[in-house]
Amino acid sequence: MPDEPPEAIRLMLQSLAGALLPLVCLALGMQLKFKLPREHRLPLAIGLAGKLLLMPLVALALAQVMDLAPAVRAAVVLEAAMPPMITAAALAAMAGLAPELGAALVGYGTLLSCVTLPLWSRVLQAAPG
């Protein structure tokens, strides 16, 4: 495969890539339900707590141990605090791994991150260093 594909192929791939994200968002959005089955509630709570609280906490601890610059530490912690990825949920759904749960993790995670990200920002401002 050449480093640079021919222009016609590159344009076709760009068009396909541009259409992929809206299709994935639509497919996952159609699976999102506000009333989840009971068996998905605990995994949803554990997944969101891990992604929105535990992962940034671990990132903050590691950044402080490694004595990272404040701007780098903020970037690391805020990236760790981002909501679950739509791509991961799409891949899990394509593999048949609880598509409703994946959609719920992305949907609820995005909503909850509107609260948790500003909180992590305040924690970073208050953190020494």
Secondary structure, DSSP 8 states (H G I E B T S, - for coil): --SS--HHHHHHHHHHHHHHHHHHHHHHHHH--SS--HHHHHHHHHHHHIIIIIHHHHHHHHHHHTT--HHHHHHHHHHHTS---HHHHHHHHHTTS-HHHHHHHHHHHHHHHHHHHHHHHHHHHHS--
